Amino acid sequence: MRAAVVREFNEDLSIETVDDPTCPDSGVVLKVAACGVCRSDFHGWVGGHPKVSNGSILGHEYCGTVVEAGAQSSHKIGDRLIAPFILGCGNCPACQTGASNTCESAIVPGFGAPGAYAEFVAVPFDHNLVHLPETMSPALAAGLGCRVTTAWHALTDRAGVRAGEWVAVHGTGGIGLSVLLLAKMLGARVVVVDVVEEKLTHAKQLGADAAVNAGQGNVADAIREITDGGAQVSIEALGIEATTNASVECLATLGRHVHVGMPTGDGMMNINMRAIYSKQLAFYGTRGMPSWKYPSLLGMIERGDVDLSPMLDREVSLSDASAELRAMQGPTPPGTAVITDFSQ
């Protein structure tokens, strides 16, 4: 099969012919219909993830059609499926209590296992796989990837966002836009933060109540003024120290910080603990979403309860993935890229 392979960090992915994946007994092989290009892939591409090395195939936001099913799989050839990027084992205490996104034995395609920047991908642990609605395009489904699912889990499971609350979103990439659209559906008011004016304008067109340019003053002060005392919930979507502190400092008393952005390197940061202590804040980490939450989210999208199509900006070929990753070294335009052509 054709695949885009990491050979050198910060260099174009190598388009190669590699062996087709072996079908797991408890899973399937998918013919990849679409795969999102995510900032987490960028972290691996630049050498910021310990499980990405020479020979790795990135890609964890995928959907496709079953071309081979394992002996223990309940799925059949021709099924259109999607799966979370964290593939829980199904047997550990975390999985048994519904928190498969915290499974210590999880497999993550693209990070330690071959990903979906390829014509085919193996997906183990059958219970992770979810049927796609017939009306949903592969490009939109892959665009949901880790960004929409992670945002939904962060808002509903971790933060418990309520109608009328202010939600601050630090970063308006895929996660940030997902948080904006989903928080508005939940009845919250949203203030977005970025350094790219084009992205702030785009977010306001999608329903953001207010926008703050982080390059033009103190972010926390601006948000506290806009929200009349601070946001109730703040979502950090970049994984860096400056935005983490802005997220903590912009909160009202008893506010909830949710850390979504993947920290790079050793992950160490200097955090304003006085703000956390004095305002009695809650500080949550979150990563991914369990597969059992997919049907309800997909159902809301299919019914038109929320329109996530504005997130999908462009469809690209496999050979274009390198350019998309390289562009993440600087400010990027609004919207996300999805690989839909694996023939070139």
C-alpha angles and dihedrals in degrees: 000000000000116000139168106237131195109235103154128013114252091013129109114280113256114243103219143160108246135171117286113251121265113244113244116230091235097041148030146257113240127204097226113239096177140354127192123230104230135188087238086063087053091055089054093044093056093047098259097126122070094216096056116086144138106321097024120140111212127208128104103164103078148134132183151140125289112250096166132020127198124240091255096043123111092204126093138212111281097030114137107224144174129192138191116259090241106068105200119209093232095222107071124090092258093054093042090056093049097258097112090148087072095049110139091207094049123137117222116196110226092024109070095338129061111276137207103272079108143074092259136024131190115228116194128195102051095214091070094065120098129191116246119230110255091236095054117096118228090237093057092043092053089043087061087058115128094328101067096033093047091047092049092050091046093052100041106029104028106028100025091213115206130202113272096025123125115244119194116203118199107202127019102218122113095306094043095050090046091052091049095052095042095044090052089051088054090054098254128139114239135207116188128205129202141132095233112084092201090059092049091051090048091050092051089051087055092054109278110156094212140001133209125198105217091205093062106061145315108337098200093050091049093050094047089053094047093048096040096243107358143309121284092218130026125189119202108204105171107056098227133125099243095054093041091057092044088052093051095043096049093060127106120233110296090015124155123236115197117195111210103150113098109239115227130219114009091342094233118147139171104238129190097247092171089067091049092047100042096045092039092233128182115232115200132184120205137180127179128324133266115257093239089070093057100083094056092047093046089047092055090051093047091050091050095245087136129016111218096168093101088070092065107081106163145002115221141180127254091256090055093062092089092057091049091052093045091052089061089071086081140017111319130205121256118279134034136273123233126193109229102153113068096168096080 
